[in-house]
Amino acid sequence: MTEPDRTEASPLAGLAAGVVLVVAGVALFTRALVAGAENGITLGGPTTAPIVVTGLWVVVAVAYLGTQVAAWRRRGQGPIDRPAWRAPLLLLALLVAYAVVLKYTAVGYVLATLAFYVGAAQLLSTRPLREVIVRDAIVGAVLALGIYLAFTKLLGIVLPAGVLPL
């Protein structure tokens, strides 16, 4: 039997994606802290959620970058099949598209987040889409709906409902 033709991502692509995620997370966390300081940070107030979310983003991004550094050290400098800029640039484009969809369409938070999650998971995955699409769609739907309900029902923060009757 022949093995399926799978192009392996460059170890530098994961490192670059990790750096982009950490830098973006730190920038957003800093902005959330500045906005919180200007408006007064109170437990459960409107400035708490952005600080917590961006802080968690930084923690997850640093952990991701750490795993990419460890993988890079294990694998060494193998042949580069994909340009190192490919994954971070496509992820950035996907993030911009996500923001545009949320701001200018009636799709709503849950569906836009589900699509963003599936797209980002595929960009950062080495497995073919047909192997992981169901899993990614289920995880994306649960996360998007859970976050939507937590923010709208528990925190009182309005997220766009869109076409779903939530």
PAZAKOL-876233 format. One record per residue (C-alpha): x, y, z. Coordinates in steps of 0.02 Angstrom, whole numbers, plus 50000, padded with zeros to 5 digits. Example, Ala and Ser with C-alpha at 12.3 -4.5 7.8 and 13.67 -1.06 7.14 Angstrom:
// residues 2
<site><c1>50615</c1><c2>49775</c2><c3>50390</c3></site>
<site><c1>50684</c1><c2>49947</c2><c3>50357</c3></site>
END
This chain:
// residues 166
<site><c1>50000</c1><c2>50000</c2><c3>50000</c3></site>
<site><c1>50057</c1><c2>50174</c2><c3>49965</c3></site>
<site><c1>50051</c1><c2>50310</c2><c3>50093</c3></site>
<site><c1>49937</c1><c2>50459</c2><c3>50061</c3></site>
<site><c1>50023</c1><c2>50613</c2><c3>49995</c3></site>
<site><c1>50027</c1><c2>50734</c2><c3>50142</c3></site>
<site><c1>50129</c1><c2>50891</c2><c3>50142</c3></site>
<site><c1>50204</c1><c2>50920</c2><c3>50312</c3></site>
<site><c1>50207</c1><c2>51098</c2><c3>50378</c3></site>
<site><c1>50372</c1><c2>51184</c2><c3>50409</c3></site>
<site><c1>50424</c1><c2>51189</c2><c3>50592</c3></site>
<site><c1>50448</c1><c2>51376</c2><c3>50568</c3></site>
<site><c1>50264</c1><c2>51399</c2><c3>50523</c3></site>
<site><c1>50210</c1><c2>51340</c2><c3>50696</c3></site>
<site><c1>50339</c1><c2>51451</c2><c3>50778</c3></site>
<site><c1>50284</c1><c2>51601</c2><c3>50676</c3></site>
<site><c1>50101</c1><c2>51568</c2><c3>50717</c3></site>
<site><c1>50144</c1><c2>51555</c2><c3>50901</c3></site>
<site><c1>50239</c1><c2>51719</c2><c3>50899</c3></site>
<site><c1>50095</c1><c2>51807</c2><c3>50808</c3></site>
<site><c1>49970</c1><c2>51739</c2><c3>50935</c3></site>
<site><c1>50077</c1><c2>51792</c2><c3>51084</c3></site>
<site><c1>50110</c1><c2>51967</c2><c3>51015</c3></site>
<site><c1>49926</c1><c2>51994</c2><c3>50972</c3></site>
<site><c1>49872</c1><c2>51928</c2><c3>51142</c3></site>
<site><c1>49992</c1><c2>52040</c2><c3>51237</c3></site>
<site><c1>49937</c1><c2>52192</c2><c3>51135</c3></site>
<site><c1>49753</c1><c2>52156</c2><c3>51167</c3></site>
<site><c1>49784</c1><c2>52117</c2><c3>51351</c3></site>
<site><c1>49877</c1><c2>52281</c2><c3>51371</c3></site>
<site><c1>49735</c1><c2>52375</c2><c3>51286</c3></site>
<site><c1>49607</c1><c2>52289</c2><c3>51398</c3></site>
<site><c1>49707</c1><c2>52338</c2><c3>51553</c3></site>
<site><c1>49722</c1><c2>52519</c2><c3>51496</c3></site>
<site><c1>49535</c1><c2>52527</c2><c3>51459</c3></site>
<site><c1>49499</c1><c2>52446</c2><c3>51627</c3></site>
<site><c1>49609</c1><c2>52569</c2><c3>51719</c3></site>
<site><c1>49523</c1><c2>52716</c2><c3>51633</c3></site>
<site><c1>49349</c1><c2>52652</c2><c3>51676</c3></site>
<site><c1>49387</c1><c2>52572</c2><c3>51843</c3></site>
<site><c1>49411</c1><c2>52385</c2><c3>51859</c3></site>
<site><c1>49277</c1><c2>52304</c2><c3>51965</c3></site>
<site><c1>49244</c1><c2>52121</c2><c3>51991</c3></site>
<site><c1>49102</c1><c2>52074</c2><c3>51874</c3></site>
<site><c1>49104</c1><c2>52245</c2><c3>51790</c3></site>
<site><c1>49111</c1><c2>52273</c2><c3>51603</c3></site>
<site><c1>49301</c1><c2>52286</c2><c3>51603</c3></site>
<site><c1>49329</c1><c2>52118</c2><c3>51687</c3></site>
<site><c1>49282</c1><c2>52004</c2><c3>51541</c3></site>
<site><c1>49405</c1><c2>52078</c2><c3>51414</c3></site>
<site><c1>49546</c1><c2>52070</c2><c3>51540</c3></site>
<site><c1>49508</c1><c2>51888</c2><c3>51584</c3></site>
<site><c1>49483</c1><c2>51833</c2><c3>51403</c3></site>
<site><c1>49640</c1><c2>51917</c2><c3>51337</c3></site>
<site><c1>49740</c1><c2>51857</c2><c3>51487</c3></site>
<site><c1>49686</c1><c2>51679</c2><c3>51451</c3></site>
<site><c1>49729</c1><c2>51707</c2><c3>51267</c3></site>
<site><c1>49907</c1><c2>51753</c2><c3>51317</c3></site>
<site><c1>49923</c1><c2>51599</c2><c3>51428</c3></site>
<site><c1>49860</c1><c2>51483</c2><c3>51290</c3></site>
<site><c1>49968</c1><c2>51569</c2><c3>51158</c3></site>
<site><c1>50124</c1><c2>51552</c2><c3>51265</c3></site>
<site><c1>50084</c1><c2>51368</c2><c3>51294</c3></site>
<site><c1>50059</c1><c2>51343</c2><c3>51107</c3></site>
<site><c1>50223</c1><c2>51431</c2><c3>51068</c3></site>
<site><c1>50310</c1><c2>51321</c2><c3>51197</c3></site>
<site><c1>50245</c1><c2>51163</c2><c3>51114</c3></site>
<site><c1>50302</c1><c2>51229</c2><c3>50945</c3></site>
<site><c1>50476</c1><c2>51267</c2><c3>51012</c3></site>
<site><c1>50485</c1><c2>51092</c2><c3>51087</c3></site>
<site><c1>50427</c1><c2>51014</c2><c3>50922</c3></site>
<site><c1>50553</c1><c2>51118</c2><c3>50826</c3></site>
<site><c1>50694</c1><c2>51059</c2><c3>50939</c3></site>
<site><c1>50641</c1><c2>50877</c2><c3>50919</c3></site>
<site><c1>50622</c1><c2>50885</c2><c3>50731</c3></site>
<site><c1>50768</c1><c2>50996</c2><c3>50689</c3></site>
<site><c1>50777</c1><c2>51091</c2><c3>50528</c3></site>
<site><c1>50697</c1><c2>50974</c2><c3>50402</c3></site>
<site><c1>50651</c1><c2>51019</c2><c3>50224</c3></site>
<site><c1>50527</c1><c2>51161</c2><c3>50210</c3></site>
<site><c1>50376</c1><c2>51110</c2><c3>50109</c3></site>
<site><c1>50268</c1><c2>51261</c2><c3>50149</c3></site>
<site><c1>50326</c1><c2>51439</c2><c3>50171</c3></site>
<site><c1>50343</c1><c2>51489</c2><c3>50353</c3></site>
<site><c1>50227</c1><c2>51638</c2><c3>50328</c3></site>
<site><c1>50082</c1><c2>51536</c2><c3>50260</c3></site>
<site><c1>49992</c1><c2>51483</c2><c3>50421</c3></site>
<site><c1>50008</c1><c2>51649</c2><c3>50515</c3></site>
<site><c1>49957</c1><c2>51751</c2><c3>50364</c3></site>
<site><c1>49806</c1><c2>51641</c2><c3>50327</c3></site>
<site><c1>49758</c1><c2>51643</c2><c3>50511</c3></site>
<site><c1>49768</c1><c2>51832</c2><c3>50511</c3></site>
<site><c1>49659</c1><c2>51840</c2><c3>50355</c3></site>
<site><c1>49534</c1><c2>51722</c2><c3>50436</c3></site>
<site><c1>49530</c1><c2>51831</c2><c3>50592</c3></site>
<site><c1>49498</c1><c2>51988</c2><c3>50489</c3></site>
<site><c1>49359</c1><c2>51898</c2><c3>50394</c3></site>
<site><c1>49284</c1><c2>51842</c2><c3>50560</c3></site>
<site><c1>49283</c1><c2>52022</c2><c3>50624</c3></site>
<site><c1>49204</c1><c2>52085</c2><c3>50462</c3></site>
<site><c1>49069</c1><c2>51951</c2><c3>50468</c3></site>
<site><c1>49028</c1><c2>51993</c2><c3>50649</c3></site>
<site><c1>49021</c1><c2>52180</c2><c3>50618</c3></site>
<site><c1>48937</c1><c2>52193</c2><c3>50448</c3></site>
<site><c1>48826</c1><c2>52039</c2><c3>50424</c3></site>
<site><c1>48677</c1><c2>51961</c2><c3>50509</c3></site>
<site><c1>48763</c1><c2>51792</c2><c3>50530</c3></site>
<site><c1>48783</c1><c2>51814</c2><c3>50717</c3></site>
<site><c1>48913</c1><c2>51765</c2><c3>50845</c3></site>
<site><c1>48880</c1><c2>51578</c2><c3>50858</c3></site>
<site><c1>48886</c1><c2>51538</c2><c3>50672</c3></site>
<site><c1>49031</c1><c2>51655</c2><c3>50637</c3></site>
<site><c1>49130</c1><c2>51583</c2><c3>50782</c3></site>
<site><c1>49092</c1><c2>51406</c2><c3>50727</c3></site>
<site><c1>49157</c1><c2>51442</c2><c3>50552</c3></site>
<site><c1>49309</c1><c2>51532</c2><c3>50621</c3></site>
<site><c1>49350</c1><c2>51388</c2><c3>50738</c3></site>
<site><c1>49338</c1><c2>51257</c2><c3>50601</c3></site>
<site><c1>49445</c1><c2>51363</c2><c3>50484</c3></site>
<site><c1>49577</c1><c2>51400</c2><c3>50616</c3></site>
<site><c1>49583</c1><c2>51219</c2><c3>50673</c3></site>
<site><c1>49612</c1><c2>51163</c2><c3>50494</c3></site>
<site><c1>49748</c1><c2>51293</c2><c3>50466</c3></site>
<site><c1>49841</c1><c2>51235</c2><c3>50620</c3></site>
<site><c1>49811</c1><c2>51050</c2><c3>50590</c3></site>
<site><c1>49918</c1><c2>50928</c2><c3>50492</c3></site>
<site><c1>49773</c1><c2>50807</c2><c3>50465</c3></site>
<site><c1>49659</c1><c2>50812</c2><c3>50313</c3></site>
<site><c1>49494</c1><c2>50902</c2><c3>50332</c3></site>
<site><c1>49391</c1><c2>50746</c2><c3>50301</c3></site>
<site><c1>49468</c1><c2>50663</c2><c3>50455</c3></site>
<site><c1>49430</c1><c2>50803</c2><c3>50578</c3></site>
<site><c1>49284</c1><c2>50905</c2><c3>50510</c3></site>
<site><c1>49150</c1><c2>50823</c2><c3>50618</c3></site>
<site><c1>49254</c1><c2>50836</c2><c3>50776</c3></site>
<site><c1>49301</c1><c2>51017</c2><c3>50740</c3></site>
<site><c1>49121</c1><c2>51064</c2><c3>50701</c3></site>
<site><c1>49056</c1><c2>50987</c2><c3>50863</c3></site>
<site><c1>49191</c1><c2>51068</c2><c3>50970</c3></site>
<site><c1>49167</c1><c2>51235</c2><c3>50880</c3></site>
<site><c1>48978</c1><c2>51230</c2><c3>50904</c3></site>
<site><c1>48991</c1><c2>51187</c2><c3>51089</c3></site>
<site><c1>49122</c1><c2>51322</c2><c3>51120</c3></site>
<site><c1>49031</c1><c2>51456</c2><c3>51022</c3></site>
<site><c1>48863</c1><c2>51419</c2><c3>51103</c3></site>
<site><c1>48939</c1><c2>51404</c2><c3>51277</c3></site>
<site><c1>49031</c1><c2>51569</c2><c3>51261</c3></site>
<site><c1>48877</c1><c2>51654</c2><c3>51188</c3></site>
<site><c1>48766</c1><c2>51595</c2><c3>51331</c3></site>
<site><c1>48896</c1><c2>51636</c2><c3>51464</c3></site>
<site><c1>48920</c1><c2>51813</c2><c3>51400</c3></site>
<site><c1>48738</c1><c2>51855</c2><c3>51362</c3></site>
<site><c1>48651</c1><c2>51767</c2><c3>51507</c3></site>
<site><c1>48780</c1><c2>51772</c2><c3>51647</c3></site>
<site><c1>48880</c1><c2>51930</c2><c3>51612</c3></site>
<site><c1>48746</c1><c2>52031</c2><c3>51523</c3></site>
<site><c1>48861</c1><c2>52070</c2><c3>51377</c3></site>
<site><c1>48767</c1><c2>52081</c2><c3>51213</c3></site>
<site><c1>48837</c1><c2>51974</c2><c3>51072</c3></site>
<site><c1>48753</c1><c2>51973</c2><c3>50900</c3></site>
<site><c1>48623</c1><c2>51834</c2><c3>50894</c3></site>
<site><c1>48611</c1><c2>51841</c2><c3>50705</c3></site>
<site><c1>48496</c1><c2>51720</c2><c3>50615</c3></site>
<site><c1>48485</c1><c2>51597</c2><c3>50760</c3></site>
<site><c1>48338</c1><c2>51624</c2><c3>50879</c3></site>
<site><c1>48440</c1><c2>51632</c2><c3>51040</c3></site>
END
